[in-house]
Amino acid sequence: MSRNEPIRLLLADDDDLVRDGLAMVLQQSGEFLVASAVCNGAKALEALSHELPDVVLLDIRMPDMDGLQCCRKIREQYPELPILMLTTFQDDAYLAEAIEAGARGYLLKHQSAEAVMLGIRNAVSGNVSFEPGVARSLGVRSTTGDEAFLEGLPARAVDVLRRLVEGSSNREIAEQLYLSEGTVRNYISELLQFADVRDRTQLVIWYYRAGSFEP
């Protein structure tokens, strides 16, 4: 997708005010185009069958197929399509289920429009987005401290991991560490195997949880 083209979105939320208001704010920025705005997961899947956007935003609680069910079905049918959960619920059980379902980010509706836009950009770039309150719910700690759980990894792989956790894209990591993007991808594959997880989102969660000082 050209950087000159707007990021095309599918937005699913059963709250008309939230859905229409967010769609209006995003489109007024000129950076985003809401290709579809629907009221539940079933209608989101129907919209996807006609045209694929660049990213999907799903509310968690919706009638006739909630966001978690919809996220799973999207990952089955369109595994490369980035999905963000946009919700009022900062609930540990929901968040853990969303991670397992394959969502790439977790944004809360009380966030600013700028924060939501940043989350969308990150998702499209292949990165993950955590609202700070969500991160705390997941047991996130500071990225400083004891990292004995990384023992056995090459130092360069650890450097890549730290930058990935901070939200850097492959290109940004390559530029920061003076590596090729191919080498960065190889390190990320090694990290996924080391952590025994399937994607970048789960790798970030693994890093936070494995390094937590909580018993």
C-alpha positions in Angstrom: 0.0 0.0 0.0 1.3 3.4 -1.0 2.0 5.8 1.8 0.0 8.4 -0.2 -3.1 6.4 0.0 -5.4 6.5 3.1 -5.4 3.5 5.4 -8.7 1.7 4.8 -10.6 0.5 7.8 -13.4 -1.8 8.8 -15.0 -0.6 12.0 -17.4 -2.8 14.0 -19.2 -1.5 17.1 -22.8 -1.8 18.2 -22.8 1.7 19.8 -24.0 4.0 17.0 -22.5 7.1 18.7 -19.1 5.5 19.1 -19.0 4.0 15.7 -20.2 7.0 13.8 -18.1 9.5 15.9 -14.9 7.5 15.5 -15.5 7.1 11.8 -16.0 10.8 11.4 -12.9 11.7 13.4 -10.7 9.2 11.5 -11.9 10.3 8.1 -11.5 14.0 8.9 -7.8 13.4 9.5 -7.4 12.6 5.8 -5.1 9.7 6.7 -7.9 7.1 7.1 -10.9 5.9 5.1 -13.6 3.9 6.8 -14.6 1.5 4.1 -17.2 -0.2 6.3 -18.8 0.6 9.6 -21.0 -2.2 11.0 -22.8 -3.1 14.2 -21.5 -6.6 14.9 -19.1 -9.4 14.0 -21.4 -11.2 11.6 -21.8 -8.0 9.5 -18.0 -7.5 9.7 -17.4 -10.9 8.2 -20.0 -10.2 5.5 -18.2 -6.9 4.6 -14.8 -8.6 4.5 -16.2 -11.1 1.9 -16.8 -8.2 -0.5 -13.7 -6.1 0.1 -10.6 -6.4 2.3 -9.5 -3.3 4.3 -6.0 -2.6 5.6 -7.0 -3.1 9.2 -10.0 -4.1 11.3 -11.2 -2.5 14.5 -13.5 -4.6 16.6 -15.5 -3.9 19.7 -15.3 -6.8 22.1 -19.0 -6.9 23.2 -21.4 -7.0 20.3 -24.7 -8.9 19.6 -25.0 -11.6 16.9 -21.2 -12.4 17.1 -18.9 -10.5 19.5 -15.5 -9.2 18.7 -13.6 -12.2 20.0 -15.5 -14.7 17.9 -15.1 -12.4 14.9 -11.4 -12.0 15.5 -10.9 -15.8 15.5 -12.9 -16.2 12.2 -11.0 -13.4 10.6 -7.6 -15.0 11.5 -8.8 -18.3 10.1 -9.9 -16.7 6.8 -7.5 -13.8 6.5 -4.5 -14.6 8.7 -2.4 -11.6 7.6 -5.1 -9.0 8.2 -4.3 -6.9 11.3 -7.0 -6.7 13.9 -7.3 -4.2 16.8 -9.7 -4.6 19.7 -11.3 -1.3 20.6 -13.2 -1.6 23.9 -14.4 0.0 27.1 -13.6 -3.2 29.0 -10.2 -3.4 30.7 -10.8 -7.0 31.7 -8.0 -9.6 32.2 -10.1 -12.5 30.9 -11.2 -10.6 27.7 -7.6 -9.5 27.1 -6.1 -12.9 27.5 -8.8 -14.3 25.1 -8.1 -11.5 22.6 -4.4 -12.3 22.6 -5.1 -16.0 21.9 -7.6 -15.0 19.2 -4.7 -13.2 17.4 -5.5 -9.5 17.9 -2.6 -7.1 17.2 -3.6 -4.4 19.6 -5.8 -3.4 22.5 -7.1 0.1 22.7 -9.6 1.6 25.1 -12.4 3.9 24.0 -11.4 6.6 26.5 -8.1 7.2 24.7 -7.6 10.2 22.5 -8.2 10.1 18.8 -4.4 10.5 18.3 -3.7 7.4 20.4 -6.2 5.4 18.4 -4.7 6.6 15.1 -1.2 5.7 16.3 -2.5 2.2 17.2 -3.9 1.8 13.7 -0.6 2.9 12.1 1.3 0.5 14.3 -1.0 -2.4 13.4 -0.7 -1.7 9.6 3.1 -1.6 10.0 3.1 -5.0 11.7 3.6 -3.8 15.2 1.5 -4.1 18.4 -0.3 -1.5 20.4 -1.0 -1.6 24.1 -2.9 1.2 25.9 -1.0 1.7 29.2 -3.9 0.5 31.4 -4.2 -2.6 29.3 -0.5 -3.3 29.7 -0.9 -3.0 33.5 -3.8 -5.5 33.4 -1.6 -8.0 31.6 1.1 -7.8 34.3 3.4 -5.6 32.3 6.5 -4.4 34.0 9.2 -2.0 33.0 11.5 -3.3 30.3 14.4 -2.7 32.6 15.4 -5.1 35.3 16.4 -8.8 35.5 16.4 -10.4 32.1 17.8 -13.8 33.0 14.9 -15.4 31.2 16.6 -14.3 27.9 19.7 -16.4 28.7 20.8 -18.4 25.7 19.7 -15.8 23.1 22.4 -14.1 21.1 23.0 -10.5 22.2 21.8 -9.2 18.8 18.6 -11.1 19.1 18.0 -9.5 22.5 18.6 -6.1 21.0 16.0 -6.8 18.3 13.5 -8.1 20.9 13.9 -4.9 23.0 13.2 -2.7 20.1 10.3 -4.9 18.9 8.7 -4.6 22.4 9.1 -0.8 22.2 7.0 -0.9 19.0 9.6 -0.5 16.3 9.0 -1.8 12.9 11.4 -4.2 11.1 12.7 -1.3 9.0 13.2 0.9 12.1 15.0 -2.0 13.9 17.2 -2.5 10.9 18.1 1.1 10.8 18.8 1.4 14.5 21.0 -1.7 14.6 22.6 -1.3 11.2 21.1 -4.6 10.0 19.3 -5.7 6.8 15.5 -6.2 7.2 16.1 -9.8 6.2 18.4 -10.3 9.1 15.9 -8.7 11.5 13.2 -11.1 10.2 15.6 -14.0 10.9 16.2 -12.8 14.4 12.4 -12.5 15.0 11.9 -16.0 13.7 14.5 -17.2 16.2 12.8 -15.3 19.0 9.4 -16.8 18.1 10.9 -20.2 18.3 12.8 -19.4 21.6 9.6 -18.2 23.3 7.5 -20.9 21.7 4.9 -18.4 20.4 3.4 -17.9 17.0 3.5 -14.1 16.3 4.8 -10.7 17.4 1.9 -10.0 19.6 2.4 -13.1 21.7 6.1 -12.5 21.7 5.6 -9.1 23.3 3.2 -10.6 25.9 5.7 -13.4 26.6 8.5 -10.8 27.2 6.4 -8.9 29.7 5.1 -11.9 31.5 8.3 -14.0 31.5 10.2 -11.0 33.0 7.6 -10.1 35.6 8.8 -10.1 39.2 5.3 -11.1 40.3 5.1 -14.6 41.8 
